[in-house]
Amino acid sequence: MKRIAILGSTGSIGGSALSVAAAHPDQIKVVGLAAGHNVDRLVAQAERYRPTAIAMATEDGVAAVRSRLSAAAADSVALVGAGADGLRAVATHPDVDLVLCATSGTTALDAVFAAIEAGKTIALANKEVLVMAGGLVMEAARRRGVAVLPVDSEHNAIHQCLHGRPSRDVRRLILTASGGPFRQWSADRLPAVTPADALAHPTWRMGRKITVDSATLMNKGLEVIEASWLFDMPADRIDVVVHPQSVVHSLVELLDGSQIAQLGPTDMRLPIQYAFSYPDRWETALPPLDLAACGPLEFGRADTTRFPCLALAYRALRGSPALPVALNAANEVAVEAFLDQAIRFTEIPAIIAAALDDVETRHVASPTTLDEVRAVDTAARELSRGLVREVQSKP
Ligand code: MG
């Protein structure tokens, strides 16, 4: 029996994780649920899964949840917390074996560190944690002997393909990318892309920010950085191949040139289940991949001229560890501005490039603590917001 806590339980990954838990009641006990602001959904989850610990972003949210829980559900909840402290308390609860981090952004950075220090296995569905603090996270995990299991479909695939092989046997990792909704758009059409265009992802249904990231290929860029930390691989041994059908989730090329791929349906419940069951495998009632019904599988090169965000991510990974922090911060600001229709789609990479330039020209030191990571993050956000305002003020 694995006892799990889910940080971000009311989001899309959190919901999928709970349906995995529901399908495997003999294997998984849901001990902790932490959510942001969705009171309705957290109450429904608490009623169904009867966790021991719950947390919400605010005291008001906690009070609203408390007032709505049935007596029976309230009885099983022994710990209720709010904000960063609540998140940390759920992540480090003594009854928890595995923490699934499915919050968005940087909300859970502290809680993930605390969970590692408390010896919990980490299942990571959040990119920012590794993009911002990959060195610190992996070092802490090594020191504590804690596994960091990737839930992102590509990294989960690579984890399955590697299957414990030593990195000396591996020539390179190959991440597949759907290519996003603008894969076949010409460069001159891209400035006119609207948020609605960008939010129509061809294969995966995800949150707004990550869907825009898929459209700019920044999502793949962040995944390259993540892969580098997770699998201890330098940038020049990680490649991206565009594969619009998203049937091959990623590959590993071994020294002798053999490529091992992982294939499966595009359903996040499968990588989540693997992270929960690892190193075992559990049955699933989900329909398996029917290759004969898939039709042709296409593969192509990623175009970093039309989609410069991918090249920016490689640039950040090759340089100082402060660069990925700035890349991520600037990207968040730029994507939000794009969704608010304050800047164009094609202005997103320009803002990120300026944030990287700033880190390089100021010779920002490599962050060695979470506070230093946050300082780089804050500076890059401020710079990027200024750039957004400049773009807006232009006629
Ligand atoms: Mg992915």
Boltz pocket constraint, residues with backbone or C-beta under 6 A from the ligand:
constraints:
  - pocket:
      binder: B
      contacts: [[A, 152], [A, 153], [A, 154], [A, 223]]
      max_distance: 6.0
